[in-house]
């Protein structure tokens, strides 16, 4: 279920997906909510475009870091291409 950042009480979150289109964001929200996932989503900027790079706005989806790999597998199993894990 979509949660506010305060729900996670300062615990570490991991970016699992960037929705570049509203339809993708809405579909993913429905999927995650239906499956009972707790997630946080916020609008943020990313760089897009190959020939004409520009700043664009997307919906950034986060889950608790300890659930991130499981969430990525869930997304792949449902036809989404998740963000790769960031290794420190």
N, C-alpha and C positions, 0 to 999 in steps of 0.2 A: 504494500500500500504506500502511496506517496506520503512522505513525511516532511515536516519542517526540519531545518538543520538542528534545532534545539532538541529534537527527539533523540538524536545520536549523541548528545551530551559531550561533545568534544572528542569523541572517539575517531580514530583514523578512518578516512573514507578513501575509496579507490574509484577512479573514473572507468566505467565499463562501456560507455557508448556515447557518441555524439550524433544526435539526430540533426541532419542538415535540412530536412523538410518537415513542416508541421504534420503532415500525414504520417510520417515515420514516428515522430514523437508521440502522437496520439495512439498509434498502433502499439508501440512499445509500452506506454503507460497502461493500456488495457491488458496487455499480456502479463506484465509484471504484477499488476494488481490482482488479476484473476488467479495467478499462481501463488499469491500470498507473500510476495517479496516486499520487504521494507526497503525503500529507495528514496533518494533525494534527487531532485532535478532543478537545474537553474539555467537561465539564459546566459551565454557567454560568447565571446568572439573567438573565431579560429581563422586561419589563413587558408584560402581556397583558390582554385584556378591554376592552370598551368601556363597558358600564354599570357593571361592578364590576371596575375595574382591580386587578390584583394582581401580585406577583412570582411568576414561574414558572421552572422549570428546564428547560433544553433542551440539546441537543448542538450545540456550535458547531464548524463545520468550517472549517479554514484551509489555504491553500496558499501557496507562495512568491509574493510580490507580482508577480514578473515572469511568473508563470503564471496569475495571477488572472483576467484577461479571457478567456483560452482556457478556463479551468475554468468560468467563468460560461456561456460559449457551450455547452460540453459539457453542463452541467446543464440549460439551456433545451432543448437538443436531446433530452434524455431526460425531459422532463416536469416538471422541478423549477423553482421560481422562486427564483433566487439572490438573495443580498443585493446591493444596489447598491454600486458602488465608492464609497469615501469619498474625496472630493477635499479636499486640505489647504487 
